Amino acid sequence: MMQRCVVMVSVLVMLYVSLSAHADGLSPGSVGAMGIIEPKSRVLTLTHKGSMEPVTVALLFVQEGESVAADQPLAQLGNHATRKAELEEAKARLVRLKAQLQQNNVTEVFTRKEFERRQILQRQNAISASEKDETEKNWKAATAQGTALRAEIVEAEASLDVAAQNLENTVIRAPFVGTVLDILTRQGERASDKGIMTFANLSAMDVRAEVFESDIARIKTGQKAEIFLPQQITPIRGIVYHVGFVVRGNDVNDTDPLADRDNRVVSVRIAVDPDVAPQLKNQIYRRVSVRFVP
């Protein structure tokens, strides 16, 4: 009997909030809306990047539900060894070019001094003009070679940066402190557009409410809100901290099959009481009803 009463009260609360959400204009009373539970960080889908070639997930370093540190490796792609070899090759090329430039610098200094010496001798008629011209040609050739080598070194350094980034792209890392929510691509499977895993920081939870465009003028940052979970009488407290700027179609549909699927709404984010946040971390995307307190 008690359970039936709780369900009836919950249904009445949901009906009240849903009806108040359709109120037009700035009529007195609270504003209601439908919403979903989300982490404040949002749920991120981590995927491979920087490569059009098909790649597989070679290694998974984490499991679902595991808490990780920022920048911690989560997975490694199958082209890791190839990209590492390319990086080593780029490093070797840069070392080789720098050694060639160093050797050429010595040659350039020697040929310049030789040209200056022959220039003096030619003025004294001790050697022919052609002998002086030959040393001048050697000096200019060494100078040109040095210019070309310096240009190749700049190109090689850029190639090294690209190779290093390509190697880094073969490792999926945590963008911030958080929790692995779901593994979408298992070890040995090909990475696709669906992503490799979903990730979020569950230390702070939000409710993303969809407020009808006719009611949005009545919602302000700092405003209190009450969040009603299905079959729960006592609401969760929250504070509005962001009111969206874009009017769009609704994503959070009512369970009523006759509900309007083409309502025009604005997203409003509500910070949930930190003491309650741990209770919601396993209820991401759960539908809730929201009552904004005037």
C-alpha positions in Angstrom: 0.0 0.0 0.0 2.8 2.4 0.9 4.7 1.7 -2.3 1.5 2.4 -4.3 1.1 5.8 -2.6 4.7 6.7 -3.3 4.3 5.9 -7.0 1.1 7.9 -7.2 2.7 10.9 -5.5 5.7 10.6 -7.9 3.3 10.5 -11.0 1.5 13.6 -9.7 4.8 15.5 -9.2 5.9 14.6 -12.7 2.5 15.6 -14.2 2.6 19.0 -12.3 6.1 19.8 -13.5 5.4 18.7 -17.1 2.2 20.9 -17.2 4.0 23.9 -15.8 6.7 23.5 -18.4 4.1 24.3 -21.1 3.0 27.5 -19.5 3.1 30.4 -22.0 4.3 33.9 -21.4 5.5 35.3 -18.0 2.6 34.0 -15.9 3.1 33.8 -12.2 4.5 30.6 -10.7 7.4 28.2 -11.3 8.7 27.0 -14.6 9.0 23.3 -15.3 11.1 21.4 -17.8 12.3 18.0 -18.8 16.1 17.3 -18.4 18.8 14.7 -18.2 21.6 14.0 -15.8 25.1 14.7 -17.2 28.6 15.2 -15.8 29.6 18.8 -15.7 32.6 17.9 -17.9 30.2 16.4 -20.4 30.7 12.8 -21.7 33.6 12.8 -24.2 34.0 10.1 -26.9 37.8 9.5 -27.2 38.8 8.3 -30.7 41.9 8.0 -32.9 43.0 11.1 -34.9 45.4 12.3 -37.4 45.2 9.2 -39.7 42.9 8.2 -42.5 44.2 4.7 -42.7 42.4 1.9 -40.9 43.9 1.1 -37.5 43.2 -1.3 -34.8 43.3 -1.0 -31.0 46.5 -2.9 -30.1 46.5 -2.4 -26.3 43.9 -1.3 -23.7 45.5 -0.1 -20.5 42.2 0.6 -18.6 38.9 -1.0 -17.8 35.4 0.4 -17.6 34.8 2.3 -14.4 38.5 2.9 -13.8 39.6 6.3 -12.5 42.6 7.8 -14.2 44.9 10.8 -14.0 45.2 13.5 -16.6 47.3 12.6 -19.6 47.4 8.9 -18.5 47.6 6.5 -21.5 44.4 4.6 -22.0 44.9 2.7 -25.2 47.5 2.2 -27.9 46.8 1.8 -31.6 48.3 -0.8 -33.9 50.3 1.6 -36.0 52.4 2.7 -33.0 55.5 0.7 -34.0 55.4 2.1 -37.6 55.1 5.7 -36.3 57.9 5.2 -33.8 60.2 3.9 -36.6 59.3 7.0 -38.7 60.2 9.2 -35.8 63.6 7.5 -35.4 64.2 7.9 -39.1 63.4 11.7 -38.9 65.7 12.0 -35.9 68.6 10.3 -37.8 68.0 12.5 -40.9 68.3 15.6 -38.7 71.5 14.4 -37.0 73.0 13.6 -40.4 72.1 17.0 -41.9 73.5 18.9 -38.9 76.8 16.9 -39.2 77.0 17.8 -42.9 76.4 21.4 -42.1 79.2 21.4 -39.5 81.6 19.8 -42.0 80.5 22.3 -44.7 81.1 25.2 -42.3 84.8 24.1 -42.0 85.0 23.9 -45.8 83.4 27.3 -46.2 85.9 28.9 -43.9 88.9 27.2 -45.6 87.8 28.1 -49.1 87.1 31.7 -48.1 90.6 32.1 -46.6 92.1 30.4 -49.7 90.3 32.7 -52.0 91.5 35.8 -50.0 95.1 34.5 -50.1 95.0 33.8 -53.9 93.4 37.2 -54.4 96.4 38.9 -52.8 98.8 36.8 -54.9 97.0 37.6 -58.1 97.2 41.3 -57.4 101.0 40.8 -57.0 101.0 38.9 -60.3 102.3 35.9 -58.5 99.5 33.7 -59.9 97.1 33.8 -62.8 93.6 35.2 -62.6 92.2 31.8 -63.4 93.8 30.3 -60.3 92.2 33.0 -58.2 88.8 32.5 -59.9 89.0 28.8 -59.1 89.3 29.4 -55.4 86.5 32.0 -55.5 84.3 29.4 -57.2 85.0 26.8 -54.5 84.2 29.3 -51.8 80.9 30.3 -53.3 80.0 26.6 -53.9 80.6 25.9 -50.2 78.5 28.9 -49.2 75.6 27.8 -51.4 75.9 24.3 -50.0 75.7 25.7 -46.5 72.5 27.7 -47.4 70.9 24.5 -48.9 71.8 22.4 -45.8 70.3 25.0 -43.4 67.1 24.9 -45.4 67.0 21.1 -45.3 67.5 21.2 -41.5 64.5 23.5 -41.1 62.5 21.1 -43.2 63.9 18.1 -41.3 62.9 19.7 -37.9 59.4 20.3 -39.2 59.3 16.6 -40.4 60.5 15.6 -36.9 57.7 17.5 -35.3 55.1 15.9 -37.6 56.6 12.4 -36.9 56.5 13.1 -33.1 52.8 14.1 -33.3 51.9 11.1 -35.5 53.5 8.9 -32.8 51.6 10.7 -30.1 48.3 10.2 -32.0 48.8 6.4 -31.7 48.3 6.7 -27.9 44.9 7.6 -26.5 45.3 9.7 -23.3 43.0 11.0 -20.7 42.2 14.7 -21.4 41.7 15.3 -17.7 41.2 13.5 -14.4 38.2 11.3 -14.8 36.6 7.9 -15.2 36.4 5.5 -18.2 32.6 5.0 -18.7 32.4 2.6 -21.5 34.8 0.7 -23.8 33.5 1.0 -27.4 36.3 -0.7 -29.3 38.0 -3.7 -27.7 41.6 -4.8 -28.1 42.1 -6.2 -31.6 39.1 -4.5 -33.1 39.3 -1.8 -35.7 38.9 1.7 -34.5 35.9 3.4 -36.2 34.0 6.7 -36.1 32.1 5.4 -33.1 35.1 6.0 -30.9 37.3 3.9 -28.6 35.8 4.8 -25.2 33.6 7.3 -23.4 35.1 9.4 -20.6 34.0 12.0 -18.1 34.8 13.6 -14.7 32.2 12.4 -12.3 33.1 14.6 -9.4 30.6 17.2 -10.4 27.2 16.4 -11.9 24.7 18.6 -13.8 21.2 18.5 -15.1 20.7 19.8 -18.6 17.2 21.0 -18.7 15.3 22.0 -21.9 13.3 25.1 -21.2 10.6 26.2 -23.7 11.5 29.4 -25.5 8.4 31.1 -24.2 9.7 30.5 -20.6 13.4 31.2 -21.0 13.1 34.9 -20.0 12.1 33.7 -16.5 15.3 31.7 -16.0 18.3 33.4 -14.6 21.8 32.3 -13.5 21.9 31.7 -9.7 18.2 30.7 -9.7 17.4 27.7 -7.5 15.9 24.5 -9.1 14.3 21.3 -7.8 15.1 18.1 -9.7 12.7 15.2 -9.5 13.8 11.7 -10.3 11.1 9.2 -11.3 9.6 7.5 -8.3 11.4 9.9 -5.9 9.3 12.3 -3.8 12.1 14.4 -2.3 13.7 16.7 -5.0 17.4 17.2 -5.5 18.5 20.8 -5.1 20.4 22.6 -7.8 21.5 26.1 -8.9 21.3 27.4 -12.5 24.8 28.4 -13.7 24.4 28.6 -17.5 21.5 29.7 -19.7 22.0 28.8 -23.4 21.9 31.1 -26.3 20.6 28.9 -29.0 16.9 28.0 -29.6 16.7 24.5 -31.1 14.6 21.4 -31.3 14.3 19.3 -28.1 16.4 16.3 -27.4 14.9 15.2 -24.1 11.5 13.8 -25.0 8.8 13.1 -22.6 7.8 9.5 -22.1 4.3 10.4 -23.2 3.9 9.1 -26.8 1.7 12.1 -27.6 4.3 14.6 -26.5 5.4 17.2 -29.0 8.8 16.1 -30.5 9.4 19.4 -32.2 9.3 21.9 -29.3 11.7 24.8 -29.5 13.8 24.9 -26.4 16.9 26.5 -24.8 19.4 24.4 -22.8 19.9 25.4 -19.2 22.6 23.8 -17.1 22.0 23.2 -13.4 24.8 22.4 -10.9 23.6 19.6 -8.6 24.4 19.8 -4.8 27.9 18.3 -4.5 26.7 16.1 -1.6 24.3 14.4 -4.0 26.6 14.2 -7.0 28.1 10.8 -6.0 24.6 9.3 -6.0 24.1 10.4 -9.7 27.3 9.2 -11.3 25.7 5.9 -12.3 22.6 7.6 -13.7 24.1 9.6 -16.7 21.4 10.5 -19.3 18.6 9.5 -16.9 15.5 11.6 -17.6 14.3 13.9 -14.8 11.8 16.7 -14.3 12.9 20.1 -13.2 11.0 22.9 -11.3 12.7 26.3 -11.4 11.9 28.2 -8.2 10.7 31.8 -8.8 
